[in-house]
Amino acid sequence: MATHLIVDGYNLLGATRRLSDRLESARENLLRVLAAYRHRKDHSITVVFDGWQQGQPMEQREQRAGVQVIYSKRGEKADQVIQRLVRQYGSDCAVVTSDHEIINVARSHGAFVMEAQEFARKLSAPSSLAGAVPHKELDRGDDTRSWRGPEKKGNPKKLPKAQRRRQGRLKRF
């Protein structure tokens, strides 16, 4: 089942360091990249941009190449729109942002959270390598860690369960 992806637009632009470009062209480039990503992964994508200082009196919504774009209304920040969407979709969505307040709200509603830098790396990765299995190093036997006593149990080379679960969910993106 496809997941609804909610993206903090300017936050992701800042993570890709494209805010130094002209703002309008940077937004258009981001929307093109997200449309290509949507085509590859078949996720519903909503991108939210701030309009709270110079925006319209009403929230603006439009579709661009299958990506829903929301400009918040004047006086409302994109963060508030994203939080409202997270409450609406709950655990059926994933949120791309680096804003701690949004991250806390998303996690409290069961949504999967990706930092903007993490998602930017996924967007810039070649599509042929996106589904590739990461390369594992061979064990050369020169482990520098001291022997673990009987008080520790489990495989010391295995990631903790929470991290394994997160990596499993991250593979879908």
Secondary structure by P-SEA (a helix, b strand, c coil): cbbbbbbaaaaaaaaaccccccaaaaaaaaaaaaaaaaaacccbbbbbbbccccccccbbbbbcccbbbbbbcccccaaaaaaaaaaaaccccccccccaaaaaaaaaabbbbbcaaaaaaaaaccccccccccccccccccccccccccccccccccccaaaaaaaaaaaac
